[in-house]
Every structure is written in structure tokens, then in C-alpha cells.
Amino acid sequence: MADFRNTNTIHCNRWNKMQTQINCIKINLQHSRIATDNLMVIIEDSTDILCIQEPYTIQTKMGGISKKYKIFTSGEERIRAAILVTNNRVDTIPIKQLSDEDSCFRNNN
């Protein structure tokens, strides 16, 4: 079962705009389809960014993730890390120079 107690909240206050709260979760799915399905139910409205270790994959693609979310992975081989952005109001871009199959980095704009 996934442990969702390790959540982080990031407060952004850029250029004196209204303070925004971004909810983040880090999770190890252990390549499990069932854990991925449970995660998709839990994150629906409560999480903005997920840092995923050992995601469920089908060949070289992530499986079980809704196409309405932004998925960031890196590398040509089997994916071992991913960043999932569920909030469309969060602008992100991948940093390819710092990413590989084991780690993904993204930058919030």
C-alpha cells in the first residue's frame, strides 16, 4: 500500500501576487498496476505535482496514467522515475540536461 504521509506543500509568492499553495506527493509505485490505479483515484482533486519512483510501465511507456495529466520522463530505456503534473495552472518544462531514466527534473515557470 502506498504511503501518502510524505506530502509537501510549496508556497509561492512571486512578484507580490496572491500566495498560491501547491501540493506535492512523492511515491514509489514498485511497478504495480494496482498501486497506479489507486493513485489515480486518490489524486483526483488533492494533488498538483507527483514525483514517482518505479512507475508502472508497458514496454517503454508509462501505463495507467490519465492522458489529461502532464507526464515528464527521460531516457530511452525503461522508465524508473517520472514527474506527473495534475494541475493545468502549474507551468512546467523538463530540464533534459539533468534528467535520465532514474531521475526527472522540471522547472516551474
Number of C-alpha atoms within 10 A of each C-alpha: 8 12 11 11 9 9 13 12 13 10 11 13 11 9 6 7 8 9 10 12 12 16 16 18 20 17 19 19 19 15 18 15 17 13 18 20 15 13 17 13 9 12 14 11 9 13 18 21 21 19 19 21 20 17 27 24 17 13 10 11 14 18 16 19 18 11 7 10 14 15 16 20 24 23 16 10 11 17 24 23 23 24 22 19 21 20 18 11 8 12 11 15 11 17 13 14 9 11 18 18 15 15 18 23 20 16 9 8 7
